[in-house]
Amino acid sequence: MSNILIIGAGRSSSSLITYFLSNAKQYNWHITIADANKKAVNSKISAYSDVATAVEFDVLNVSLREKLISQSDFVISMLPAFMHADVAKDCVRLSKHLATASYVSAEMKELDAEAQEKKLLLLNECGLDPGIDHASAMQVIHRIQAEGGIITNFQSFCGGLVAPESNDNPWGYKFSWNPRNVILAGQGTAQFIEDGHLKFIPYNRLFTQTCAIHIDGYGTFDGYANRDSIGYKEPYGLSDVKTMLRGTLRQTNYCKAWNVFVKLGLTDDSYKIKNCDSLNYTSLIHSFLPAGDDSVKEKLISFMGNEIDATIISMLDYLELFDNKPITLHEASPAELLQHLLEEKWVLKPGDKDMIVMQHLFEYKLNGKHKKLTSSLVVIGDDEVHTAMAKTVGLPLAISIKNFLIGKFTLYGVQIPIIKEIYEPLLKELETLGVNFIEKEL
């Protein structure tokens, strides 16, 4: 029997947990799910009590964390990314395999040599983005290269959005994953290569420099650059590529409106404002604007200049930012105050469906001809719990762990799903679960 420990049962974990529970008897697994909300986990596993156990968990409880890891064969961390390091160190010290959906951190890289020596797998970046994007891109890249093609342009965009039938707010967005990550998205400097030139976009300009990405049947979206695209040149085998860009998708006008928050300073998480509950959201915005006798809305329009228009104002109006909406938090950073508001306004209501959209663009030379190809994915969630986000984050992780445990691939150390032994069976099974890419020659 293999004992599998899942740490964290949040909104992105539902499909992963369901996959393991439904396959536990077939593969002789016992599943332990550790989460701060044991009661909620128990409700999820009530029909699987013979193969699953819920444990109340605090990641800062070192002795409990070590005990649970020591009793496991494979550990899956669905915690926020900054919490993976301690879990990973415990796993390597206690000789346990680990998987996460998060980017490979510096702390994770430091564990690579020891993990390889102990024949431990540290699988990372195996969710949606990163994850499915790696696997699907590499499948096409390897195929083009095997045919003798030379890739000159690679761009990849992904977005977790709201399905058209549930899109009832002017932002075209509702939370389907960690809201804090949405609020802090893009902070840092985006780095990519364009026409052979190194390009940088600092955070204060990120949401003003977007491109249009069209998905057949679903319209056109705005794409903005992710932090580091250049770091994937070598792993993707694209050392000579002229354009390399990975980015995020949002509905049209979202980026322009979000830029208002960036320019005001409302996404800043570096300090706390005391006695917030003595303010309202209108006075909060007023506190970030230059002095003057005009209304807050008029001041904001003047402050933003040509970076704001009537459409953006209507999007801000929807959030009640000019209606003296009270703040109920006592002490919080600007980013936390913004998050608190948006969690109320951008909630998936009962029956709501989210949507994942992804598109890769390849330009390459083959037999003296210049070719273009897109590979696109759209996944619609079932409801507000069984979301497309949970499906596309959790299933790649679950499938890849299963494939490792049953011997479909044998790799150790820090890995991401860019190797054929990992991505080929992963993508094949995802297709049977409704995660299908459609290719189109341009």
QUINORLIN-V661415 format. One line per field, one symbol per residue. phi: phi as a letter, one per 30 degrees, with the letter a starting at -180 (. if undefined). psi: psi as a letter, one per 20 degrees, with the letter a starting at -180 (. if undefined). burial: 1 if it has 9 or more other ideal C-beta (glycine too) atoms within 8 Angstrom, else 0. A space follows every 10 residues. Layout:
phi=???
psi=???
burial=???
//
This chain:
phi=.ccccccjbd dccddddedd ddcdddchcc ccccadcddd deddcedbdd bbbcbdbbdd ddddeddddd dccbccccde edcdeddddd dddcibdbbb ccddcddddd ceddddddhc ccdbhbccbd kededddddd eddddddjdc dcbbbbbbbc bcdedcdcbd dibbdbbeee dddceidjcd bacbhicdbb bdedcedccc bcbcceibjc bccbddebcd dcededibdc ddbbbcbccb deiedddddd ddddjdcdcc accdheddcb dddddedccd dlcddedddd ddddidcbbd ddedddeedi dcchddccdd badeddddde dddddcddde jdbcbcbbbc cccacbhicc bbbcbbbbbc ddadcddddd dddddedddd dedddcidbb bbidbbdcce ddddddddde edcicbcccb dc
psi=ppoppoopla hjighggggg gijgggjlqp ppopqhnhgh ghhhjhjkhi iqpppppohi ngggghgggh jrhppookrq hiihghgggg gghjlqqqqr jrqprhhghi igghgghjlp pnprllcfnq ehggghghgg ghgghhijqo phppqpqqqo aqqhijnjqi ikqqpjaohh hghjpipapp prpokjppqp orhiigjinr rpppopiiap qppqqrgohh ijgghiklhj qhpoppaqqr qpiggghhhg gghhjijpji rqpqlhiirr hghgghiiqq qrirrgghgg ggghcjjqah ggghhhhhjk ijkkpqpiqh pqrghhgggg ghhghkqorp iqqrpppqpq ppprppljqp qqpqoqpppp rgaigmrhgh gighghgggh gghghjjhqn qrapqrljph hghghghghh hijjnpqpqp p.
burial=0111111110 1111111011 1011001011 1111100101 1101100100 1101101010 0001110110 0101111110 1011111111 1101011111 1101101110 1100110101 1111111111 1111111111 1101100010 1111111111 1110011010 1111111111 0111010001 1110000000 1010011101 0010100100 1111110011 0110010100 1011111111 1011111111 1111011110 0010011011 1111110010 0000010011 1111001100 1111111110 1100101010 0111111111 1110110100 0111111111 1111110000 1111111110 1011011111 1111111111 1111100010 1111111110 1111111011 0000100011 00
//
